[in-house]
Amino acid sequence: MVLVSVIVPVYGVERYIQEAVNSVLGQTLKDFELLIVDDESPDKSIEICKQFDDNRIRIISQKNRGLAGARNTGIRNAQGRYVAFLDGDDLWLPEKLSTHIEHLDSNQDVGISFSSSLIIDEDSKPTGESLNPKLKNIDFIDLLKSNPIGNGSAAVVRRETLDDIAYDAKRGASVVEINYFDETFRRAEDIELWLRILLKTSWQIEGIKPATTLYRVNNQGLSANFEQQLKSLQKVLDKASSYAPDKIARRSQLAKAYQYLYLARSAARLKDKNSSIKFLKKSITSYWKIVLEKPKTIAYCTLNYITS
């Protein structure tokens, strides 16, 4: 058994995948397997992956199933005690795996270890921005407000934590597979999983302060359909309500307010001042206390509207 299984879903990332794989192979911790899941990528991504000569790499090809489906395939094939996720356009710093494994080994009640992230642009250059979330005492309300894990490349998870929330799902008429991520989600599949772990198990989620992940942000990602993001949040809330109705019912307006505020900030960064102010108004209407809880973000959106 290897120590860590690294899962990299691959779809349309030929510009970035070589750098992503190199960031895994350059880890100071060497006891890992690298599972590259080809989700029927239409470009040359897999051709690039096949050029690596390292016996720790396995390439698994499948018909397109989306990010959740690719991650599930990776987990089912994983042999490690720990599972780490890296999106094909993000990067890791060399100490990523060693730092998180040390954290998990020292905290047996923590099922998911994550870190702060530095933001890079399309050319892998630092933007000067970073994700510096809450790191300790994380509960389901923190996930509803603003996913502290932040992106799909930040988390390292105990295999037994994933096994505790696994479930059988039908694929086609007769095939039954073990699923972890919910493949009916094409957005917010990671938040849905983290929320399920917090609400249905005793495992804790905890972060570490050193940034170990380089998270790539581009304008195309930021300008994703706002309404689709809202629909994804509602889908997360609906599913969580099926097994924790009381907890979710009391926090649904709060969750929506924070999502509206996130969209307001995203629109402000894109200089879409009308959308920004629209979402800002909806945020405050949904949960007025957000004015006290997130004054800097509200000020940013307001100032952007006035000055742009």
Stockholm file with secondary structure:
# STOCKHOLM 1.0

chainA/1-308         MVLVSVIVPVYGVERYIQEAVNSVLGQTLKDFELLIVDDESPDKSIEICKQFDDNRIRIISQKNRGLAGARNTGIRNAQGRYVAFLDGDDLWLPEKLSTHIEHLDSNQDVGISFSSSLIIDEDSKPTGESLNPKLKNIDFIDLLKSNPIGNGSAAVVRRETLDDIAYDAKRGASVVEINYFDETFRRAEDIELWLRILLKTSWQIEGIKPATTLYRVNNQGLSANFEQQLKSLQKVLDKASSYAPDKIARRSQLAKAYQYLYLARSAARLKDKNSSIKFLKKSITSYWKIVLEKPKTIAYCTLNYITS
#=GR chainA/1-308 SS CCSEEEEEEESSCTTTHHHHHHHHHTCSCCCEEEEEEECCCSSSHHHHHTTCCCTTEEEEECSCCHHHHHHHHHHHHCCSSEEEECCTTCEECTTHHHHHHHHHHHCTTEEEEEEEEEEECTTSCEEEEEECCCCSSCCHHHHHHSCTTCSTTSCEEEHHHHHHTCEEEEETTTEEEEESSCTTCSSSHHHHHHHHHHHHSSCEEEEEEEEEEEEECCHHHHTSCHHHHHHHHHHHHHHHHHHCHHHHHHHHHHHHHHHHHHHHHHHHHTTCHHHHHHHHHHHHHHCTTHHHHCHHHHHHHHHHHHHC
#=GC SS_cons         CCSEEEEEEESSCTTTHHHHHHHHHTCSCCCEEEEEEECCCSSSHHHHHTTCCCTTEEEEECSCCHHHHHHHHHHHHCCSSEEEECCTTCEECTTHHHHHHHHHHHCTTEEEEEEEEEEECTTSCEEEEEECCCCSSCCHHHHHHSCTTCSTTSCEEEHHHHHHTCEEEEETTTEEEEESSCTTCSSSHHHHHHHHHHHHSSCEEEEEEEEEEEEECCHHHHTSCHHHHHHHHHHHHHHHHHHCHHHHHHHHHHHHHHHHHHHHHHHHHTTCHHHHHHHHHHHHHHCTTHHHHCHHHHHHHHHHHHHC
//
